[in-house]
Amino acid sequence: MATRKKSSSSKKSSSSSKKKSSSKKKSSGRKYSKKASQEVRTEMHHMRSGKHSKKHPIKSRKQAIAIGLSKARKKGAKVPPKKKAA
């Protein structure tokens, strides 16, 4: 019986460490501005209609999103910074 009590107390100590990590500050509001989402929407439309150059057409959905976010950053819209390559 004494060993069971020790194992239950170790579970309590691990759960208390989880509570400490949940004290991170949550961001409030939108992550991407409405202007940024509009830019992405426009690029998706351009991809589907084939409005990009013949030499370098957009081949994937992810590419269209990246182009739209890049254009939004250049225009000063609220967009999180690019992720750094490792």
C-alpha positions as CSV (number, residue, x, y, z in Angstrom):
1,M,0.0,0.0,0.0
2,A,2.8,2.4,0.7
3,T,4.1,2.1,-2.9
4,R,0.7,3.0,-4.3
5,K,0.6,6.2,-2.3
6,K,4.0,7.2,-3.7
7,S,2.9,6.6,-7.3
8,S,-0.2,8.8,-6.8
9,S,1.8,11.6,-5.4
10,S,4.2,11.5,-8.4
11,K,1.1,12.0,-10.7
12,K,0.1,15.1,-8.7
13,S,3.6,16.6,-9.1
14,S,3.5,16.1,-12.9
15,S,0.1,17.7,-13.1
16,S,1.2,20.8,-11.2
17,S,4.0,21.3,-13.8
18,K,1.4,21.4,-16.5
19,K,-0.4,24.3,-14.8
20,K,2.8,26.4,-14.9
21,S,3.2,26.1,-18.7
22,S,-0.4,27.2,-19.3
23,S,0.4,30.7,-18.0
24,K,1.4,31.9,-21.6
25,K,-0.2,35.1,-22.8
26,K,-2.7,34.5,-25.5
27,S,-2.8,36.9,-28.4
28,S,-6.0,38.8,-28.8
29,G,-7.7,39.7,-32.0
30,R,-7.1,38.6,-35.5
31,K,-3.8,37.0,-36.5
32,Y,-4.2,38.2,-40.1
33,S,-5.9,41.4,-41.2
34,K,-8.9,41.5,-43.5
35,K,-6.6,43.1,-46.1
36,A,-4.3,40.1,-45.9
37,S,-7.1,37.7,-46.4
38,Q,-8.4,39.7,-49.3
39,E,-4.9,39.5,-51.0
40,V,-4.8,35.7,-50.5
41,R,-8.3,35.5,-52.0
42,T,-7.3,37.6,-55.0
43,E,-4.2,35.4,-55.6
44,M,-6.4,32.2,-55.4
45,H,-8.7,33.7,-58.1
46,H,-5.7,34.6,-60.2
47,M,-4.3,31.0,-59.9
48,R,-7.6,29.5,-60.9
49,S,-8.1,31.8,-63.9
50,G,-4.5,31.5,-65.0
51,K,-3.7,35.3,-64.8
52,H,-0.1,34.7,-63.8
53,S,2.7,34.7,-66.4
54,K,3.1,31.7,-68.7
55,K,6.8,31.3,-67.6
56,H,6.0,30.9,-63.9
57,P,2.4,29.8,-63.3
58,I,1.2,29.1,-59.8
59,K,1.1,25.3,-59.4
60,S,-0.3,24.9,-55.9
61,R,-2.7,26.3,-53.4
62,K,0.2,26.9,-50.9
63,Q,2.1,28.9,-53.5
64,A,-0.9,31.2,-54.0
65,I,-1.3,31.7,-50.2
66,A,2.4,32.6,-49.9
67,I,2.2,35.1,-52.8
68,G,-0.9,36.7,-51.3
69,L,0.7,37.0,-47.8
70,S,3.9,38.4,-49.3
71,K,1.9,41.1,-51.2
72,A,0.0,41.9,-48.1
73,R,3.3,42.4,-46.1
74,K,4.6,44.7,-48.8
75,K,1.4,46.8,-48.5
76,G,1.7,47.0,-44.7
77,A,-1.2,44.7,-43.7
78,K,-1.2,42.9,-40.4
79,V,0.6,39.6,-41.1
80,P,2.8,37.5,-38.8
81,P,6.5,37.5,-39.8
82,K,7.8,34.7,-42.1
83,K,9.0,31.5,-40.4
84,K,12.8,31.2,-40.5
85,A,14.2,28.1,-42.2
86,A,16.2,25.9,-39.9
